[in-house]
Amino acid sequence: MSDDYILRQEELVDNPTARIPICLVLDVSGSMNGEPIAELESGVQMFFDAIRDDDVAQYSAEICIVTFGEGAKKALDFAAITRQETPNLSAVDPRTDMGAGVTLALDLLEARKTEYRNAGVDYFQPWMVLMTDGEPTDDISTVASRITSLVNSKSLTVFPIGIGASANLTNLKQLSGGRQPLRLKGLNFKQFFLWLSQSVSRVSQSMPGEDIKLDTAGISTWGTV
């Protein structure tokens, strides 16, 4: 059992605030190289900074990051956001193993939910943000069924975001649990992550199980169908 795991469990005891587990699932295939990956990294950093600056959300939001290209990797594990450092992102992989990335993300979310329950900490419906500029090079059918089951049981909310004209929104919809995928306007990552941080803030001020309406009007600043 690692020291980090023990520390994360102690954080649950010290801060029993209901948690919002969020997993960012990010495409780091070679086609994201250059300005796209730089803007994505900047947007992720802004998201973390906005949550840290929110007096309520900083105690509720827990974020992990999964990257996928040739396989999938846990780039950042769940922890108190005050001690997290966002990872450097690089896009060099020739593949887009989206199925592997989403599978790892769901596994991490399920494991964290188990840790919440074991510690007696309540939690909100988990969020998974999936961002890609292409289409999967591995099989997504099994994990698509898993997502549909989780969404139907109100155990997961998915935000599917396509980056650029080559993003296959049809494939993304298979991994959305019925939510309409949106295409990012240009490289408007910062506007998206600003909207996401505001959405997290809104949820963090509610109670688990409460029906929260997100700011759909704000979506037009960064996304399009």
N, C-alpha and C positions, 0 to 999 in steps of 0.2 A: 504494500500500500504506500503510494508516494506521499511525500510531504505536502505537495500541492493539493492532493485529494483530501487529506486530513484538514488542511486549511479551509478548503471550500466547504467541508462539512461543518467546521466551527463557525464559519460565516452564517450558515443557516440557523445555527443555534443563537448566535449573537444578534442576528437581525431576522426576526420571524415574519417580516413584512411579506405579504403575498407577492409571488414572483411572476414576471412575464418572460418566459423563455423564448428567445429569438435566435434562429440560426440563419446566417447569411450564407447562401450557397452560390459561389462565384466562379464564373468561367475564366480560366487562365490559359486557354488554348492559344496557340501562336497568333491567331487572327486578332487577338485582343492586344497585341504588342503595340507599343508606342503611346500615342495620346489616349486611346481608350483605357488602357490599364492604369495610366497615370491619373486620369480623371476619376476612375473608379476608386483608386486608393485614396485620393483626396476626399472624395465623397464619404467613404467609410470613416475616415478620420473625423470629418465634420459631424457625422452621426454620433460617434462616441463622445465628442466634445459637447454636443447639444444635450445628450443624456446626462453627462456629468454635471452640467450647469443647471439641471432641473432638480429642485430640492426634493421632489417626490419620486420622480422616475429613477433617479440614481440609486435608490434603495430597492426598487422593484424590478427594473429591467436587468436581465442576464443575457449576455450575447455570446454566441460562439460563431466561428467562421469555418466553413468547409470550402476548399478550393478543388476544382476538378479540371483536368486536362487529360494527361495520360494516367488514368487512375484517379483516385480521390485522396485528399489529405485533410486532417484536422489541423487547420492553421492557427486556431485560437480556441481554447476550451472555456467553458462556462466558469465565471468567477465574479467577484465584486468588481464592478466597472472601474472603481477608484484605483485598482491595482493592475488593470489590464493595459497592455501596450498593443496597439494595432500592428499587425504584421506587414512587412514589405511584400508587395505583390509583383510577380514577374510572369510574363506570358510567353512561354517558349515551347510548350508541348504541342506535338503534332496532332493529338487526338482531342476529342471532346466527350469524355466519359461521364456524361450527365447522369446516367442511371446509377453509376457508382457513387457520384457525389450526393445525389438525393437520398440514396440508401443509407449512406454514412450519416447524413444530417438527421434522418428520422431515427436512426439508432441512438444518436447522441441526445436528441430530444426525449426519447423514451427513457433513457438511462437517467437523465436529469430529473424527470418527473418521479421516477422511483426514489431518487435521493430526497426530493421534497417530501414525499409521503413518509419515508422513513424518519425524517426529521420533524414531522408534524407541521410542515409549512404548506399553506394553501398556494394555489397557483392559477393563473389565467390560462385560457386556451393557447397552446404554443403557436408561434408564428414561424413560417419558413419563407424566406425571401430568395427566390431563384432568379439569377440574372445570367443571360447567355447571349452571345452574338451569332450563334450558329444553330446546329442541330446535333443530336446525339450520335456518337459513333459506337455506342454500345446499346444493349437491349434495355428498354425502359418499361416493357409491358408489366413485369411483376411489380415494380415499385409504383407504377401508375395505379394498379389495383389496390395496393396498400394505401396510397394517398386517398383514393376515393372512399375507402372504408373509414379512414380516420376523419375525413371531412364530414361524411354522412353521420358519424357518431358525435360530431361537434368536438372532436379531439385535436383539430388542426385547422389553422388558417394559412392559406398559401397566397403569396404575392408573386405571380409570374411576370417577369420583365424581360422583354426582348431588346437587345442593343443593336441598332443599325438595321439596314435593309435586308441583310442576310439571315437575321434571326427567324427561325421557323416557328411561327406562332401556333400552327396546327399541332406540332409536337409538344409545344409548351402547354397547350390546353389539356393534353393527356395527363400532365403532371400538376394540374391546377385544382383538381377536385371540383370542376365546374365553373370556377371563376374565369372571367374573360381575361386572357393575357393582354398586357399593354406594351406598346413599343415606346421606348424612351425617345423623347424629342432630342435629336442630335446626341450630344454627350452631356445631357442635363442631369448628371448624377447628383450634384449638390442639391438641386431642387427636389429630387426624389427623396434623398436622405433627410432633407429638412422636413418634408411632408411626413416621412416615416417617424421621425423623432417626435413630431407634434402628435401623431397618432398614438405613439407609445405613452406620451404624457397624458393624453386624454384617458386611455385605458387605466393607467396607474392610479388615477384619481377616482376610480370606480371600485366596485366589489366584484370578485370572481363570480361568474355566472350571469352578471348583469349584461343586458343587450346594449352594446355601445355602437352608435352610428359614427363611422369614420367620415372625414371631410372629403366627400366625393367631388365637390367643386374645386378643391385644391389640386386634384389630379390633373386638371387641364394645364397646369403650369409646367408639367414635366412629361406627361404621357399622352399617347393617342392609340386608338384601336388599330 
